[in-house]
Amino acid sequence: LKKHVSEQAKRSASMLEVRPDSPEELCSRIYFDPCAYQCLENCGAVTLTVVRRGGDISHTVAVDYKTEDGSANAGADYEFSEGTLVFKAGETQRDITVGIIDDDIFEEDEHFFVRLGKVRVTRLEDTLEPNTAPAYPKAFIVSPLVATVTILDDDHAGIFTFETDVLRVSESVGMMEVKVLRTSGARGTVIVPFRTIEGTAKGGGEDFEDTYGELEFKNDETLKRAQIKIIDDEEYGKNKNFFIELMEPRMENHKR
């Protein structure tokens, strides 16, 4: 995790916005939208989106891209890729597809990067010229110019956790939802029981409804929501708390 944070920090520091001399309204801005992606190891390929915003879109714009290793390595975890995206006249969105390599080895979730590079602009039938040609409205890259792809390992049943340790809700919310995440694997159907436990807030319909339930994560599913009913007594009271416990998961081998 420290290595990941360090790499992210270095790349964030390198995400400097490069502005041309020409007026901004004449310039097209090129960047990733969104800049963070997740995919399962068995997905085959991940698609990233690059957009062009503003400026004169009657021009053709070309932008280079290239993958970079993070904790995931090209050739072992994903397919190295580099090339050029071409935005033809009127086009404002282009996609980059990167192949993901599947194996049967249990691994932690891993990540790699895709970086945008040099931009070139052309007008109508003219040939592509460097972005410094003063006669043409320019295009330039802005942050986020680096996208992060996280590969979720699917060779293990997974680890189940709440999205957050603490969740604050209003008494008037009615039905609260708690997200349960499945990480470090997504293979097979897994049942995760959960239950409520009293704290200063009391169950039995006083502050909340006692709840015991089961979340069924099907093969490759990575998110489920547990629902708890909150009671609104319409009286002033101090903030109270209760707990939700995830219990021992079990594999579901038969068809339901």
Secondary structure, 3 states (H helix, E strand, C coil): CHHHHHHHHHHHHHCCCCCCCCCHHHCEEEEECCCEEEEECCCCEEEEEEEEECCCCCCEEEEEEEEEECCCCECCCECCCEEEEEECCCCCEEEEEEEECCCCCCCCCEEEEEEEEEEEEECCCCCCEECCCCCCCCEEECCCCEEEEEEECCCCCCEEEECCCCCCCCHHHCEEEEEEEEECCCCCEEEEEEEEECCCCCCCCCCECCCEEEEEECCCCCEEEEEEEECCCCCCCCCCCCEEEECCCEEECCCC
